[in-house]
């Protein structure tokens, strides 16, 4: 996922250095460079910003006072020359605290942490919104466009290293997302992982034959270590007996 970010720093050299770092990290998208908190506030009122690289000691309004003034803050990484604010800053649940001069490896570490935490938060919100509903959908990047895929149409998902194939009754989509990420996004009451390389829609199962799940003409393997949990989840009390 991409992270929209802005820089807020009163030092021109610091702004230039941070912008240089941001521009070489693929998932960071720089949406504004601000000399002070007032300029940053104007951007927040116009654009959807996920992350702020925020200086603390600035004229007119400090970074900490800026955070106190805004109701719903994006995620924050402090970038400052002063280490003494570290304890106070974490009262605002900031993601990281970078002390100038900031090396690229330290900046990359903070950026990767932001990517992980923001992605996890986004997936959690999506799961809460879609849980229990067959009418929701996801957009995936496929063939240089965003394709809408309804959850109720998904039969199963197959992993191919960093790619996945999403199978529906009508078509198949290939997108650059690891299986673990899509597993965290799809609602768990509708989907289950049955193999290290497969997850399926529970309602799409036509039959279970040995160590395979049959979905239409497709045969999905059941992982040896997952078999007991998969059968318990899919079958439970639904088997008719004498």
N, C-alpha and C positions, 0 to 999 in steps of 0.2 A: 504494500500500500504506500501511497505517496503522503508525505507530511508537509502541509503548508506552514511555513515559518516566517518570522520576521526577526530583524536585529534591532535592538534598542540600545544605543551606546552614544555618549557625547564625544567620544574620541574618534576622529576620522580614521586614524591608523588601525584602531581596533575594529571598526566597522569593515574596513577593507580586508583585513585578515580573516574575519569571520565569514564574510561573503565568499572569499576565495575557497575556504574549507567547504562551505555549503555547496558550492557549485560543482565540486568533484564527487559529492555523495549523491548517488542516483535517486534515492527516495526522498531527499530533502528538496523542497521547491520554495525558493526564496520569493516571498510576495511583498516585501517591503523592507527598506532600510531607514531607520529613524534616528534622529539626533537626540530626541528626548521622549519622555513618556506622553507628552501631549500629542505628538505626531503618531505615536503608537496607538493611543486611544482612538484617534480618528480612523485608523486602519481597521481596528477591531470592530468599529461600528459599520464598516462597509464590506469587509471580507471575512470569509470563514478561515480562521487561523487555528492551527492545531498546537503550535509550539512557538515560544518566544525565547530567544537568546537575549537575556536581560542584564544590563549593567546595574549596579546598585547605587553608587555615588554619582548622581547627575544633578545638574542645576534645576531649580524650580520644584521638581518632584523626584524623590529617590525611587529606585526600583522597588523597594519594600513598601513605600507609601503608595506607589502605583498599584501594587497588588491589593492593598487594603481598600483601594478606591473602586476597583472593578468587581462586579458581583460574580460573574462566571468566567473565571480566568482559564485561558488555554494552559497547557502544560508549560512549565518553566524550567529553563536551565540558566542559572546565574553565571555571568561572565564578569569577573571583577578582579581588581588588583588587591583587594583587602580580604584576608582570610578570617578576620575577626567576626564577620557577619554569618559565618557558616551555621552556627547553632540556631540563631534566630531565623535564618532563611528556611530551615527545614520545618519550622512551624507552619509554613505555607505549603507543605507537601511538594516541594520542588523536586524535579527528577534528578538534578545533579548540580554541583557547585564547582565551577572551573575558575582557577586562579591564574591570572595573567602573569607572565606570557604563557599562552596556551599552545601546547604542542599538538600537532595533527593527530597523533595516536591517541592522546587523551581526549581530544574532541570527537574522534571517531567512536571511542568507547561510549561517550555520553550519547552520541547520536544513535548508536545501535540500541542502547538501553531505552531511549525514547521510542524508537521504532517498535521494539518488543512490547513495551507497556501500553502504547497507544493502540497497537493492533489487538492486544488482548482485551482492552477496554471496549474497542469497537466490536469485536466478536461477541463479547458478553451482552452488549446492548442489542445486537442483532438477534442473538439467541433468545433473549427475553421477549423481543417483539414478535418473533416468529413461532415460538414454542406453541405446539398444539394447533397450528393453523396450516391448512393445505392451500390457502389462497395467496400466500406470500411468495416472494421471488428474490432472486439475486441477479446482479449484473456481472458478467464475466468478460474479460478481454479475450476475444477470439477473432482471428482473421482481420486484425487492424480495426476492430469496432467493438463497442460494448453490446453484448447480446443479453437479452432478458431471458432468464430461465425460471419457469415456475417450479416451485418445490414439489408440487403434486405431480409434475411430469417426469421427475427424475426417477430412473429405475435403479441405477447403481453408478458408482464412480470408481475408476481404475487409475492407479498410480503408475506413472512412468518416470521414475527418478524425480526431477523437479516439476514435471508436467503432470496433469491429470486429464483423463477423458471422462466427460459426463455423458452418460447414455440416457436418452429418453426414448419413448416408443417411436418417435418420428425422426430423430436425428442424433448425431453425436458431436459434442463440442470439445475442442482441445484448448487448454489454457495453461499458462505458466504460473501454477500455484502448487505448493506441496500438499500432499494428502492430509497432513496433520493440520494445516490451516483450514481447509474446507471442512474437516471433521469438527473443528472447534466452532465453525460458523453454523453448520446445519443443525437444526433442533434435534436433540437426542431422543425425544419421544417418537420421532418419525424415521430416524436413520440409525444404523448400527455398523460398526466396523466388524467384519467377519474374517479378515485376513490382513496381513501387513500391507497388502497392495489393493485392498478392496473395501469399500463401504457400500451398503445397500439401503434402499428404502424398504422398511419392514412390510408395508402393504403390497409391495411388488412381488413378493415371493410366491411362486406357483407350487413349488414342491421342494422337499429336502431328500436327497438320495445319497446315502453314505456321507462322504465328506464334501458334498457339493450342494449348492443351492441353485435351483433352476428358476430363472426369470425369463419367461418367453423362450427363445431359442438359445439363450446364454446360460453357460454353466460357470458358476462362481465358486472357487475353492473356499473351504472353511479352514482357517489356520488351526493346526493341531492344538496349540495352547489356548485357542479361543473357543474350541468346539463346545465345551460344557456351558460356558456363558452364553454363547450364541443360541444354542438349543433352548436353554432356559428362558431367554428373552423372547424368542420367536414363538415357542410352542406353549410353554407354561400349562395352563389349564384348558387349552383349546383342542387337545387331542381327544377324539371320541373313543370311548372304551365300552366294553361289554357291560 
